[in-house]
Amino acid sequence: MRIINARVKSYADLVDITIEGEKITSITPSIRRAEEDVRADDYDADSRLVTPQFAEAHIHLDYANTAGVPRENNSGTLFEAIEIWADRKAEGFHVKDDIKAKALQAAKRAAEHGVGFIRTHVDVTDPTFAGFEALAELRDEVRDWCDIQIVAFPQNGIFAYEGGQKLISDAMVAGADVVGGIPHLEPTRDDGVASVKWLFDLAEKHSAPIDIHTDEIDDPHSRFVEVLAAEASKRDMGPQTVVSHSVAMAYYTPGYMARLLPKLANSKVRFAVCPNENLHLQGLGFQGPVPRGVAPVKELTEFGIPVSFCQDSLNDPFYPMGNGDLLRILDSGLHVSHMLTAPHMENALSFITTNPAGNLGLPDYEIAENTPANLLVLDAFSDKGAVQTKAAVLLSIHNGKKVLSREPEKVDWNV
Ligand SMILES: [Zn+2]
């Protein structure tokens, strides 16, 4: 097929994009197309923005659509959610086919909003492995329209949960793509540090990337982010290391931040930040000015450290909202980070395209000749416009295959 009259940011003028098989085979200026050159499978973008498919760098598909069972999260806190989740597993609600059906629903919601790549964490602190097996099957079954990476995530810790180390090791042997962790949930600070080192050893053993739930707690003394950066530097694994959440950074003193930021930049670690969910979870019960518990995205970005905005949860004990729509997450993330200024808005889509693609290690993630045809036509003409109007995805293509299309919204006025 061919997408004509497309606005691609790396080209000054409108272009025609030809897709053959799984690849983009040519990109040519639209102005050079002869008037009689009309093809049946042409899609006229009509000057609209064409971007790579969105990449969701942090979601929990195994938790999706489980809110309310076995009970509601009445305090709204992260730690009540973790308890509810443990009860759910203990009380027999955690069943493979059910998890898979609910996760498929969530993945489809995300795809409808233009997502073509997902990194999902999967709780492996469960001897039945129901969640892991459900998502491993899903990963194969949706390959046609979405690439899924599975993070072996020990929700209850590798030391705090009996047998945690063996479970996460088994998950890596069974085909998980990425090593996860949760150092701030381990019994002590020392255990947390030990867990980070142990998880890096495991990642090295499997030549796998690493993506750690880091300091997701309203506690300025939780400082595992510096441990991660130090390990990543020592082992030369920075680009394969993702710091997820890192909300405690929102509470660090300026003095500590001044020392930390250069270390993070030198280590080359990347970030995955979930603004909507952490706005909901963090700062509950605080008196006076309420901290909002989102990592300092603006400072990280201005230091050249790549940050991705991600969904995290979708209708589960941790977070009652969420519909897989990364433009919505991007909107909140830019607001809470005070990044609505022109220079940041010009590249706003990088938080849900190139930055997460880097987290996922996606090769050839760009709109260029001889790259895989994974792209979207958005009902917008610029990054800012896409965020401002929460632009609809009019066309989504994954490896050359048309996944879905949508008519531009048309409003009929009666007055
Ligand atoms: Zn998470």
Residues whose N, C-alpha, C, O or C-beta is under 5 A from the ligand:
A	BS01	ZN	D312
